């Protein structure tokens, strides 16, 4: 079972420990942590940039020269990404920064250092990133294109830390949950353990009461054929559902736990 530390902190709000301290303490109190992984490993000097101008490369048909506003300045970047256009906002790794992986999905040890240089004679002072270069994949960021830059929402603030914006300043912990600790087979269960381990207040999510109605029984009929196997069956009818992507915060939490976001209906089922 995997959990993101940020999700645990949502229910244990003043939890302030290092990854190793969390691992050691949780293991000592009976919730064995097998290991952990930083999502921002090998991601350095990456900000949100906006492409303000593009022009064709004079000596390469597939390359584009871009002027990119990164907040503090406008820099020139040469790219071969097929989906680059004026106005888009993208993650930009600056000169001297690092990305976690290559566009083919591989993650070299130590990451990939980005330096200013020349592409077919034209200077380039950074790199615009695909989701693979940020160490993730389309499995966990389904809105990312199959080939090209990861386009951020229009309201993404230019110059902001792109790693923070994408929720990657986080750690994913892997647990070995034994069969006698079924209470820990959930995020709430792990958070309750963390609160007890570190002596912090546990703040479970608040669930609103829903007033039952007799409408459900008019729409569906449930028959329990074996009362020994099923003592009670409950159902609720939900109407006017619109199939759409889940909120980004829910997608990020599921992805960090190893669950691919699909849509709001599937994701809500997995989340709950």
C-alpha positions in Angstrom: 0.0 0.0 0.0 1.3 3.5 -0.9 0.4 6.8 0.5 1.6 10.4 -0.1 2.8 12.3 2.9 0.7 15.3 1.9 -2.4 13.2 2.1 -1.5 12.1 5.6 -0.9 15.7 6.6 -4.4 16.6 5.4 -5.6 14.7 8.5 -2.6 15.3 10.8 -2.2 18.9 10.1 0.8 19.8 12.3 2.9 16.7 11.4 6.4 18.1 10.7 9.0 15.3 10.4 11.6 14.2 7.9 10.9 11.3 5.6 13.4 9.1 7.5 11.9 10.1 10.9 8.5 9.2 9.6 9.7 5.8 8.3 11.5 4.9 11.5 8.8 6.0 13.9 5.9 4.3 12.0 7.9 1.1 11.7 8.7 1.0 15.4 5.0 1.5 16.3 3.9 -1.4 14.1 3.1 0.1 10.8 6.1 -1.1 8.8 7.3 1.2 6.1 9.1 -0.6 3.3 10.6 2.5 1.8 9.8 5.9 0.3 10.4 7.9 -2.8 10.6 11.7 -3.3 8.4 12.8 -6.2 10.7 15.8 -6.8 13.9 13.8 -7.0 16.2 15.3 -9.6 13.9 18.2 -10.3 15.7 21.5 -10.0 15.2 25.1 -11.2 11.9 24.3 -12.9 9.4 27.2 -13.2 6.2 28.0 -15.0 6.9 29.8 -18.3 4.7 31.2 -21.0 5.6 31.2 -24.7 5.2 34.8 -25.9 6.7 34.5 -29.4 7.6 31.7 -31.8 9.5 31.6 -35.1 10.8 28.9 -37.4 14.4 27.9 -37.1 16.4 29.1 -40.1 18.3 25.8 -40.5 15.9 23.1 -39.2 12.4 22.4 -40.4 11.4 20.7 -37.2 12.8 23.2 -34.7 11.1 26.3 -33.3 12.7 29.3 -31.7 10.6 30.4 -28.7 10.8 33.5 -26.5 9.6 32.3 -23.1 8.5 34.5 -20.1 9.7 32.8 -16.9 8.6 35.6 -14.6 11.9 37.3 -13.8 13.0 37.5 -17.5 12.2 36.4 -21.0 14.6 33.7 -22.3 15.1 32.0 -25.7 14.5 28.3 -26.0 14.8 26.1 -29.1 12.4 23.2 -29.1 11.3 20.4 -31.4 8.0 19.9 -29.6 5.1 19.5 -32.0 2.5 21.2 -29.7 4.4 24.4 -28.9 2.5 27.6 -29.7 2.3 31.2 -28.6 0.4 31.8 -25.3 0.8 28.3 -23.9 2.2 27.8 -20.3 4.6 25.0 -19.7 7.1 23.8 -17.2 10.6 25.3 -18.0 13.9 24.0 -16.6 16.4 26.9 -16.5 20.1 26.8 -17.3 21.8 24.7 -14.7 18.7 22.9 -13.6 17.7 19.2 -13.7 14.9 17.0 -15.0 14.3 13.5 -13.7 13.9 11.7 -17.0 14.1 11.7 -20.8 11.1 12.0 -23.1 11.2 8.2 -23.8 10.2 7.6 -20.2 13.6 6.5 -18.9 15.0 7.9 -15.7 18.8 8.0 -15.7 20.5 7.9 -12.3 21.1 11.4 -11.0 18.7 13.0 -13.6 19.5 15.0 -16.6 21.4 18.3 -16.3 20.3 21.1 -18.5 22.8 23.7 -19.8 22.5 26.5 -22.2 23.8 25.7 -25.7 23.2 26.0 -29.4 20.8 23.9 -31.5 21.8 24.1 -35.2 23.6 27.4 -34.5 20.8 29.1 -32.4 21.3 29.7 -28.7 18.9 28.0 -26.2 18.9 28.9 -22.5 16.7 26.2 -21.1 14.2 23.5 -21.9 10.5 23.2 -21.9 9.3 19.9 -20.4 7.1 17.0 -21.2 5.5 15.1 -18.3 8.0 12.2 -18.8 10.9 14.6 -18.3 9.3 15.5 -14.9 9.6 11.9 -13.9 6.0 11.0 -14.3 3.8 9.6 -17.1 0.5 9.9 -18.9 -0.8 7.1 -16.6 -0.9 9.6 -13.8 -1.3 12.8 -15.8 -3.9 11.7 -18.4 -4.3 15.2 -19.7 -0.6 15.2 -20.9 -0.1 14.7 -24.7 1.3 11.5 -26.0 4.1 13.5 -27.7 5.1 17.0 -26.7 5.2 19.5 -23.9 3.0 19.3 -20.9 0.6 22.2 -21.3 -0.5 23.8 -18.0 -3.8 25.5 -17.3 -4.3 29.1 -18.5 -4.4 30.4 -14.9 -1.0 28.9 -13.9 1.1 31.7 -12.5 4.1 32.5 -14.6 7.4 32.3 -12.6 6.0 30.0 -9.9 7.9 26.8 -9.0 6.4 24.3 -11.4 7.2 21.4 -9.2 5.2 22.9 -6.3 2.3 23.8 -8.7 2.1 20.2 -9.9 2.2 18.9 -6.3 5.5 17.1 -6.7 7.1 18.4 -3.6 5.9 15.2 -1.8 7.0 11.8 -0.7 5.3 8.5 -1.3 5.7 5.8 1.4 5.2 2.1 0.8 3.8 0.0 3.7 3.7 -3.6 4.5 0.3 -4.1 6.1 -0.2 -7.4 7.8 -3.5 -9.3 7.8 -4.1 -8.4 11.5 -4.0 -4.7 10.8 -6.9 -4.2 8.5 -7.6 -0.9 10.2 -4.6 0.4 8.2 -5.9 -0.6 4.8 -6.9 3.0 4.1 -5.5 6.5 4.1 -7.6 7.4 7.2 -6.2 4.3 9.0 -2.6 5.2 8.3 -3.3 8.9 9.3 -4.8 7.7 12.6 -1.7 5.7 13.2 0.6 8.6 12.3 -1.3 10.9 14.7 -1.0 8.4 17.6 2.7 7.7 16.8 3.7 11.4 16.8 1.3 12.6 19.5 -0.7 14.8 17.1 -4.3 15.6 16.7 -6.2 13.4 14.2 -8.6 15.4 12.0 -10.7 12.9 10.0 -12.7 14.2 7.0 -16.1 15.5 7.9 -19.0 13.7 6.3 -22.3 15.5 5.8 -25.5 13.6 6.7 -27.8 12.9 3.7 -31.5 12.8 4.5 -32.8 9.5 3.2 -35.9 9.5 1.1 -38.3 6.8 -0.2 -37.4 7.6 -3.8 -34.7 4.9 -4.0 -37.2 2.1 -3.3 -39.4 3.4 -6.1 -36.6 3.2 -8.7 -34.8 -0.1 -7.8 -35.8 -3.3 -6.1 -33.2 -5.3 -4.1 -33.8 -8.9 -3.0 -31.4 -10.6 -0.5 -31.4 -14.3 -1.4 -29.1 -15.4 1.4 -29.5 -13.7 4.7 -26.6 -15.6 6.2 -24.2 -14.1 3.7 -25.7 -10.6 3.5 -27.7 -9.3 6.5 -28.3 -5.9 5.0 -28.0 -4.1 1.6 -28.0 -0.3 1.3 -28.3 1.7 -1.9 -28.7 5.3 -2.9 -29.8 6.8 -6.2 -27.7 9.8 -7.5 -29.1 11.8 -10.4 -27.9 14.5 -12.8 -24.3 13.2 -12.9 -22.0 14.9 -15.4 -19.0 12.8 -16.5 -15.9 14.9 -16.4 -12.3 15.0 -15.1 -11.8 14.9 -11.4 -10.5 18.0 -9.5 -6.7 18.2 -9.8 -6.1 17.7 -6.1 -8.0 14.4 -6.2 -6.1 13.3 -9.3 -2.8 14.1 -7.7 -3.6 12.2 -4.5 -4.7 9.1 -6.4 -1.7 9.2 -8.7 0.7 9.5 -5.7 -1.0 6.3 -4.3 -0.4 4.4 -7.6 -4.0 4.8 -8.9 -4.5 6.2 -12.4 -7.0 9.0 -12.6 -9.8 8.2 -15.1 -12.8 10.4 -14.6 -14.9 11.8 -11.7 -17.1 8.7 -11.3 -14.2 6.2 -11.3 -12.0 8.4 -9.2 -14.6 9.1 -6.6 -15.1 5.3 -6.2 -11.4 4.7 -5.8 -11.0 7.7 -3.5 -13.7 6.7 -1.1 
